[in-house]
Amino acid sequence: MTTSSFSLQPICHLSGVQLSTESHWSIWRIRDQATTIQCFDPFLPPLLPPHTPTMVYQKKTNRQEHPPEVISVIWALHCMGYSASKIRLENGLPKSTITSIIRRVRKHPSDPFRKALRTGRPPKLDARAERRLVRFMANHPFETITSLSTPSKSGYRMHINTTRRYLAKNHYYAFRPRKKPYLRPHHKIARLRWARIYRNLELSDWALVDESTFELGIDTSPPWTRRKIGEAYESKNLKPIFKSGRSSVGIWGEISLEFKGGFVILKKGVRMNSHRYINEILTPHAAPFYAKRTLKYGDAVFMQDEAGYHTSKVTLQHLKDLKIQVLPWPAQSPDLNPIEHLWRIMKFRISKRRHLINNLQEMEAVLQEEWDKLTPADWRACIESMRRRCELVIKAKGGSIKH
């Protein structure tokens, strides 16, 4: 019996295998009296297993793409004139698989090892159920991911990762909510009216004063909220904050475009009232600062918030006697007072060495030191942000803004 010779170049070209006589061989034999095919495979067992009478059924999830070497051998045998039925007798692969491989190589000759396209697993939710989930999420931004995965939200029970993917597809992500004072409808109307009136006020006309508190402890982290990008300051996505009496050290300060005024550390445990505000802050600090400001720029507006001792009859009469022009101020609006940014700068700097502050006396010394370190660029940037703040309030229709 003679053995016909043929070139193995088609196999080697497709699979990228280089033949060597010194290496081991994996041999596939076509049961034909004329031909023997040999392919090199130094590391793996023979890729075409011996013929088995019955094909073992495998689940679809366990099936994998055939390696390039198997595709190369099948295509080489096909090029030599062997039919799919004859190839099937030797390798045990289904005839449909062999014909599918040959069809794919014919369709993509430049990329014979291209993966077959598959539809994949069908989506868990249909379009209607997905809209239902997104609609619920839009109305309940503080709902937990576990609750969103229950059937009552979309009609299907889902894994939390599946729920996250559907929310991300619709641009909903988890963020920590911003802390902002609670705004009622009449607060928003007052803020909007105020912003429209004073947005064009000259920067040199602003004289800002404010109080703040510094605590020795660190506030706990807020929970997550899920929202779209750009919706951080909508009312439903905010975590409201309310006034409380847990302050450790109280301070008072004042700034204008060109000047940094006095800085007062309030006494611990002594409740501020109108008479103390007049005698300890307005007369010794605010009045000289306002006079210095008006001497250089002329008229100015004195801006303070709606604290009770700021708006009492005694305080307002004293300001009138001092000829200080007080700017009306909308309630629940610390984001309109740019001096709040100075307090944020100071708190950020103090937090870096907070672990070194052990008592209130050390905190007071650090506060005075950080106030003295503030540069003109720090408070000028605050004053220059007033017009931008007003424009943002108008755009938000009186709602909270990013400040």
Contacts in CASP RR format, 6 or more apart in sequence:
PFRMAT RR
TARGET T0000
AUTHOR 0000-0000-0000
METHOD contacts of the structure
MODEL  1
MTTSSFSLQPICHLSGVQLSTESHWSIWRIRDQATTIQCFDPFLPPLLPP
HTPTMVYQKKTNRQEHPPEVISVIWALHCMGYSASKIRLENGLPKSTITS
IIRRVRKHPSDPFRKALRTGRPPKLDARAERRLVRFMANHPFETITSLST
PSKSGYRMHINTTRRYLAKNHYYAFRPRKKPYLRPHHKIARLRWARIYRN
LELSDWALVDESTFELGIDTSPPWTRRKIGEAYESKNLKPIFKSGRSSVG
IWGEISLEFKGGFVILKKGVRMNSHRYINEILTPHAAPFYAKRTLKYGDA
VFMQDEAGYHTSKVTLQHLKDLKIQVLPWPAQSPDLNPIEHLWRIMKFRI
SKRRHLINNLQEMEAVLQEEWDKLTPADWRACIESMRRRCELVIKAKGGS
IKH
1 33 0 8 1.000
2 34 0 8 1.000
3 34 0 8 1.000
3 35 0 8 1.000
3 36 0 8 1.000
4 34 0 8 1.000
4 35 0 8 1.000
6 35 0 8 1.000
6 80 0 8 1.000
8 19 0 8 1.000
8 37 0 8 1.000
8 38 0 8 1.000
8 39 0 8 1.000
8 76 0 8 1.000
10 72 0 8 1.000
10 75 0 8 1.000
10 76 0 8 1.000
10 79 0 8 1.000
11 17 0 8 1.000
11 37 0 8 1.000
11 39 0 8 1.000
11 72 0 8 1.000
11 73 0 8 1.000
11 76 0 8 1.000
12 18 0 8 1.000
12 19 0 8 1.000
12 72 0 8 1.000
14 68 0 8 1.000
14 71 0 8 1.000
14 72 0 8 1.000
14 75 0 8 1.000
14 76 0 8 1.000
14 112 0 8 1.000
14 113 0 8 1.000
15 39 0 8 1.000
15 68 0 8 1.000
15 69 0 8 1.000
15 71 0 8 1.000
15 72 0 8 1.000
15 73 0 8 1.000
16 68 0 8 1.000
16 72 0 8 1.000
17 39 0 8 1.000
17 40 0 8 1.000
17 41 0 8 1.000
17 69 0 8 1.000
17 72 0 8 1.000
18 40 0 8 1.000
19 40 0 8 1.000
20 40 0 8 1.000
23 40 0 8 1.000
23 42 0 8 1.000
24 41 0 8 1.000
24 42 0 8 1.000
25 38 0 8 1.000
25 39 0 8 1.000
25 40 0 8 1.000
25 41 0 8 1.000
26 38 0 8 1.000
26 39 0 8 1.000
26 40 0 8 1.000
26 41 0 8 1.000
26 44 0 8 1.000
26 45 0 8 1.000
26 46 0 8 1.000
26 47 0 8 1.000
27 36 0 8 1.000
27 37 0 8 1.000
27 38 0 8 1.000
27 39 0 8 1.000
27 46 0 8 1.000
28 37 0 8 1.000
28 38 0 8 1.000
28 39 0 8 1.000
28 46 0 8 1.000
28 48 0 8 1.000
28 73 0 8 1.000
28 90 0 8 1.000
28 91 0 8 1.000
29 36 0 8 1.000
29 37 0 8 1.000
29 90 0 8 1.000
30 36 0 8 1.000
30 37 0 8 1.000
30 77 0 8 1.000
30 82 0 8 1.000
30 86 0 8 1.000
30 87 0 8 1.000
30 90 0 8 1.000
31 89 0 8 1.000
31 90 0 8 1.000
32 86 0 8 1.000
35 80 0 8 1.000
37 73 0 8 1.000
37 76 0 8 1.000
37 77 0 8 1.000
39 69 0 8 1.000
39 72 0 8 1.000
39 73 0 8 1.000
41 47 0 8 1.000
41 69 0 8 1.000
44 69 0 8 1.000
47 67 0 8 1.000
47 69 0 8 1.000
47 70 0 8 1.000
47 73 0 8 1.000
48 70 0 8 1.000
48 73 0 8 1.000
48 90 0 8 1.000
48 91 0 8 1.000
48 92 0 8 1.000
48 93 0 8 1.000
49 91 0 8 1.000
49 92 0 8 1.000
51 89 0 8 1.000
51 90 0 8 1.000
51 91 0 8 1.000
51 92 0 8 1.000
52 92 0 8 1.000
55 92 0 8 1.000
55 94 0 8 1.000
65 115 0 8 1.000
65 116 0 8 1.000
66 97 0 8 1.000
66 101 0 8 1.000
68 112 0 8 1.000
68 113 0 8 1.000
70 91 0 8 1.000
71 101 0 8 1.000
71 105 0 8 1.000
71 112 0 8 1.000
71 113 0 8 1.000
72 112 0 8 1.000
74 87 0 8 1.000
74 91 0 8 1.000
74 98 0 8 1.000
74 101 0 8 1.000
74 102 0 8 1.000
75 101 0 8 1.000
75 102 0 8 1.000
75 105 0 8 1.000
75 112 0 8 1.000
77 87 0 8 1.000
78 84 0 8 1.000
78 87 0 8 1.000
78 102 0 8 1.000
84 95 0 8 1.000
84 98 0 8 1.000
84 99 0 8 1.000
84 102 0 8 1.000
85 95 0 8 1.000
87 93 0 8 1.000
87 98 0 8 1.000
88 94 0 8 1.000
88 95 0 8 1.000
88 98 0 8 1.000
91 98 0 8 1.000
100 116 0 8 1.000
104 112 0 8 1.000
104 114 0 8 1.000
104 116 0 8 1.000
105 112 0 8 1.000
108 114 0 8 1.000
124 156 0 8 1.000
124 158 0 8 1.000
124 162 0 8 1.000
124 166 0 8 1.000
125 133 0 8 1.000
125 154 0 8 1.000
125 156 0 8 1.000
125 158 0 8 1.000
125 166 0 8 1.000
129 154 0 8 1.000
129 155 0 8 1.000
129 156 0 8 1.000
130 154 0 8 1.000
130 166 0 8 1.000
130 170 0 8 1.000
132 153 0 8 1.000
132 154 0 8 1.000
132 155 0 8 1.000
133 148 0 8 1.000
133 153 0 8 1.000
133 154 0 8 1.000
133 163 0 8 1.000
133 166 0 8 1.000
133 167 0 8 1.000
134 166 0 8 1.000
134 167 0 8 1.000
134 170 0 8 1.000
134 172 0 8 1.000
136 143 0 8 1.000
136 148 0 8 1.000
136 153 0 8 1.000
136 154 0 8 1.000
137 143 0 8 1.000
137 148 0 8 1.000
137 167 0 8 1.000
137 170 0 8 1.000
137 172 0 8 1.000
137 226 0 8 1.000
139 236 0 8 1.000
141 225 0 8 1.000
141 226 0 8 1.000
141 227 0 8 1.000
141 236 0 8 1.000
141 237 0 8 1.000
142 177 0 8 1.000
142 223 0 8 1.000
142 225 0 8 1.000
142 226 0 8 1.000
143 153 0 8 1.000
143 226 0 8 1.000
145 160 0 8 1.000
145 163 0 8 1.000
145 164 0 8 1.000
145 174 0 8 1.000
145 226 0 8 1.000
146 160 0 8 1.000
147 153 0 8 1.000
148 154 0 8 1.000
148 163 0 8 1.000
148 167 0 8 1.000
149 157 0 8 1.000
149 158 0 8 1.000
149 159 0 8 1.000
149 160 0 8 1.000
149 162 0 8 1.000
149 163 0 8 1.000
150 157 0 8 1.000
151 157 0 8 1.000
154 166 0 8 1.000
158 166 0 8 1.000
167 173 0 8 1.000
167 226 0 8 1.000
171 228 0 8 1.000
171 229 0 8 1.000
172 226 0 8 1.000
172 227 0 8 1.000
172 228 0 8 1.000
173 226 0 8 1.000
173 227 0 8 1.000
173 228 0 8 1.000
173 229 0 8 1.000
174 224 0 8 1.000
174 225 0 8 1.000
174 226 0 8 1.000
175 224 0 8 1.000
175 225 0 8 1.000
175 226 0 8 1.000
175 227 0 8 1.000
175 232 0 8 1.000
175 237 0 8 1.000
176 221 0 8 1.000
176 222 0 8 1.000
176 223 0 8 1.000
176 224 0 8 1.000
176 225 0 8 1.000
177 222 0 8 1.000
177 223 0 8 1.000
177 224 0 8 1.000
177 225 0 8 1.000
177 237 0 8 1.000
177 238 0 8 1.000
177 239 0 8 1.000
178 232 0 8 1.000
178 233 0 8 1.000
178 237 0 8 1.000
178 238 0 8 1.000
178 239 0 8 1.000
178 400 0 8 1.000
179 222 0 8 1.000
179 238 0 8 1.000
179 239 0 8 1.000
179 240 0 8 1.000
179 241 0 8 1.000
180 233 0 8 1.000
180 238 0 8 1.000
180 239 0 8 1.000
180 240 0 8 1.000
180 241 0 8 1.000
180 335 0 8 1.000
180 400 0 8 1.000
181 240 0 8 1.000
181 241 0 8 1.000
181 242 0 8 1.000
181 332 0 8 1.000
181 333 0 8 1.000
181 334 0 8 1.000
181 400 0 8 1.000
182 240 0 8 1.000
182 242 0 8 1.000
182 332 0 8 1.000
183 191 0 8 1.000
183 235 0 8 1.000
183 332 0 8 1.000
183 398 0 8 1.000
183 399 0 8 1.000
183 400 0 8 1.000
184 332 0 8 1.000
187 330 0 8 1.000
187 331 0 8 1.000
187 332 0 8 1.000
187 333 0 8 1.000
188 397 0 8 1.000
188 398 0 8 1.000
188 399 0 8 1.000
189 398 0 8 1.000
190 330 0 8 1.000
190 331 0 8 1.000
191 330 0 8 1.000
191 333 0 8 1.000
191 336 0 8 1.000
191 393 0 8 1.000
191 398 0 8 1.000
191 399 0 8 1.000
192 393 0 8 1.000
192 394 0 8 1.000
192 397 0 8 1.000
192 398 0 8 1.000
192 399 0 8 1.000
193 330 0 8 1.000
194 328 0 8 1.000
194 329 0 8 1.000
194 330 0 8 1.000
194 333 0 8 1.000
194 336 0 8 1.000
194 393 0 8 1.000
195 336 0 8 1.000
195 389 0 8 1.000
195 390 0 8 1.000
195 391 0 8 1.000
195 393 0 8 1.000
195 394 0 8 1.000
195 398 0 8 1.000
196 390 0 8 1.000
196 394 0 8 1.000
198 327 0 8 1.000
198 386 0 8 1.000
198 390 0 8 1.000
199 387 0 8 1.000
199 390 0 8 1.000
199 391 0 8 1.000
199 394 0 8 1.000
200 387 0 8 1.000
201 301 0 8 1.000
201 386 0 8 1.000
203 257 0 8 1.000
203 383 0 8 1.000
203 384 0 8 1.000
203 386 0 8 1.000
203 387 0 8 1.000
204 256 0 8 1.000
204 257 0 8 1.000
204 258 0 8 1.000
204 297 0 8 1.000
204 300 0 8 1.000
205 297 0 8 1.000
205 299 0 8 1.000
205 300 0 8 1.000
205 301 0 8 1.000
206 256 0 8 1.000
206 257 0 8 1.000
206 300 0 8 1.000
206 301 0 8 1.000
206 303 0 8 1.000
206 383 0 8 1.000
206 386 0 8 1.000
207 254 0 8 1.000
207 255 0 8 1.000
207 256 0 8 1.000
207 289 0 8 1.000
207 290 0 8 1.000
207 293 0 8 1.000
207 300 0 8 1.000
207 301 0 8 1.000
207 302 0 8 1.000
207 303 0 8 1.000
208 254 0 8 1.000
208 255 0 8 1.000
208 256 0 8 1.000
208 303 0 8 1.000
208 337 0 8 1.000
208 338 0 8 1.000
208 339 0 8 1.000
208 382 0 8 1.000
208 383 0 8 1.000
209 252 0 8 1.000
209 253 0 8 1.000
209 254 0 8 1.000
209 286 0 8 1.000
209 302 0 8 1.000
209 303 0 8 1.000
209 304 0 8 1.000
209 339 0 8 1.000
210 252 0 8 1.000
210 253 0 8 1.000
210 304 0 8 1.000
210 305 0 8 1.000
210 337 0 8 1.000
210 339 0 8 1.000
210 340 0 8 1.000
210 343 0 8 1.000
211 250 0 8 1.000
211 251 0 8 1.000
211 252 0 8 1.000
211 253 0 8 1.000
211 266 0 8 1.000
211 307 0 8 1.000
212 250 0 8 1.000
212 251 0 8 1.000
212 340 0 8 1.000
212 343 0 8 1.000
213 247 0 8 1.000
213 248 0 8 1.000
213 249 0 8 1.000
213 250 0 8 1.000
213 251 0 8 1.000
214 247 0 8 1.000
214 248 0 8 1.000
214 249 0 8 1.000
214 250 0 8 1.000
214 251 0 8 1.000
214 346 0 8 1.000
214 347 0 8 1.000
214 350 0 8 1.000
214 363 0 8 1.000
214 367 0 8 1.000
215 246 0 8 1.000
215 247 0 8 1.000
215 248 0 8 1.000
215 249 0 8 1.000
216 248 0 8 1.000
216 354 0 8 1.000
216 357 0 8 1.000
216 360 0 8 1.000
216 363 0 8 1.000
217 248 0 8 1.000
217 354 0 8 1.000
218 351 0 8 1.000
218 354 0 8 1.000
222 239 0 8 1.000
223 239 0 8 1.000
225 237 0 8 1.000
225 239 0 8 1.000
227 234 0 8 1.000
227 237 0 8 1.000
231 237 0 8 1.000
232 402 0 8 1.000
233 396 0 8 1.000
233 399 0 8 1.000
233 400 0 8 1.000
233 401 0 8 1.000
233 402 0 8 1.000
234 400 0 8 1.000
235 399 0 8 1.000
235 400 0 8 1.000
238 400 0 8 1.000
248 268 0 8 1.000
248 360 0 8 1.000
248 363 0 8 1.000
249 265 0 8 1.000
249 266 0 8 1.000
249 268 0 8 1.000
249 360 0 8 1.000
249 363 0 8 1.000
249 364 0 8 1.000
249 367 0 8 1.000
250 265 0 8 1.000
250 266 0 8 1.000
251 263 0 8 1.000
251 264 0 8 1.000
251 265 0 8 1.000
251 266 0 8 1.000
251 367 0 8 1.000
251 371 0 8 1.000
252 263 0 8 1.000
252 264 0 8 1.000
252 266 0 8 1.000
252 281 0 8 1.000
252 285 0 8 1.000
253 261 0 8 1.000
253 262 0 8 1.000
253 263 0 8 1.000
253 264 0 8 1.000
253 285 0 8 1.000
253 339 0 8 1.000
253 371 0 8 1.000
254 260 0 8 1.000
254 261 0 8 1.000
254 262 0 8 1.000
254 285 0 8 1.000
254 286 0 8 1.000
254 289 0 8 1.000
254 339 0 8 1.000
255 261 0 8 1.000
255 339 0 8 1.000
255 342 0 8 1.000
255 379 0 8 1.000
255 382 0 8 1.000
255 383 0 8 1.000
256 289 0 8 1.000
256 293 0 8 1.000
256 300 0 8 1.000
256 383 0 8 1.000
257 380 0 8 1.000
257 383 0 8 1.000
258 296 0 8 1.000
258 376 0 8 1.000
259 289 0 8 1.000
259 292 0 8 1.000
259 293 0 8 1.000
260 374 0 8 1.000
260 376 0 8 1.000
260 379 0 8 1.000
261 285 0 8 1.000
261 289 0 8 1.000
262 285 0 8 1.000
262 289 0 8 1.000
263 368 0 8 1.000
263 371 0 8 1.000
264 280 0 8 1.000
264 281 0 8 1.000
264 285 0 8 1.000
265 364 0 8 1.000
265 367 0 8 1.000
265 368 0 8 1.000
266 272 0 8 1.000
268 360 0 8 1.000
270 276 0 8 1.000
272 309 0 8 1.000
273 309 0 8 1.000
274 308 0 8 1.000
274 309 0 8 1.000
274 312 0 8 1.000
274 314 0 8 1.000
274 315 0 8 1.000
275 314 0 8 1.000
276 309 0 8 1.000
277 309 0 8 1.000
277 310 0 8 1.000
277 315 0 8 1.000
278 314 0 8 1.000
278 315 0 8 1.000
278 318 0 8 1.000
282 315 0 8 1.000
282 318 0 8 1.000
282 319 0 8 1.000
282 322 0 8 1.000
286 302 0 8 1.000
286 324 0 8 1.000
287 322 0 8 1.000
287 324 0 8 1.000
290 300 0 8 1.000
290 302 0 8 1.000
290 322 0 8 1.000
290 324 0 8 1.000
293 300 0 8 1.000
294 300 0 8 1.000
299 325 0 8 1.000
300 325 0 8 1.000
301 325 0 8 1.000
301 326 0 8 1.000
301 327 0 8 1.000
302 319 0 8 1.000
302 324 0 8 1.000
302 325 0 8 1.000
302 326 0 8 1.000
302 327 0 8 1.000
303 326 0 8 1.000
303 327 0 8 1.000
303 329 0 8 1.000
303 337 0 8 1.000
304 310 0 8 1.000
304 326 0 8 1.000
304 329 0 8 1.000
305 329 0 8 1.000
305 333 0 8 1.000
305 334 0 8 1.000
305 337 0 8 1.000
306 329 0 8 1.000
306 330 0 8 1.000
306 331 0 8 1.000
309 315 0 8 1.000
316 326 0 8 1.000
319 326 0 8 1.000
329 336 0 8 1.000
330 336 0 8 1.000
334 340 0 8 1.000
335 389 0 8 1.000
335 400 0 8 1.000
335 401 0 8 1.000
335 403 0 8 1.000
336 389 0 8 1.000
336 390 0 8 1.000
336 393 0 8 1.000
336 403 0 8 1.000
338 382 0 8 1.000
338 383 0 8 1.000
338 385 0 8 1.000
338 386 0 8 1.000
338 389 0 8 1.000
338 403 0 8 1.000
339 379 0 8 1.000
339 382 0 8 1.000
340 403 0 8 1.000
341 381 0 8 1.000
341 382 0 8 1.000
341 385 0 8 1.000
341 403 0 8 1.000
342 374 0 8 1.000
342 378 0 8 1.000
342 379 0 8 1.000
342 382 0 8 1.000
345 374 0 8 1.000
345 378 0 8 1.000
346 367 0 8 1.000
346 370 0 8 1.000
346 371 0 8 1.000
346 374 0 8 1.000
349 370 0 8 1.000
349 373 0 8 1.000
350 357 0 8 1.000
350 366 0 8 1.000
350 367 0 8 1.000
350 370 0 8 1.000
353 366 0 8 1.000
356 362 0 8 1.000
357 363 0 8 1.000
357 366 0 8 1.000
385 403 0 8 1.000
389 401 0 8 1.000
389 403 0 8 1.000
392 401 0 8 1.000
392 402 0 8 1.000
392 403 0 8 1.000
393 399 0 8 1.000
393 401 0 8 1.000
END
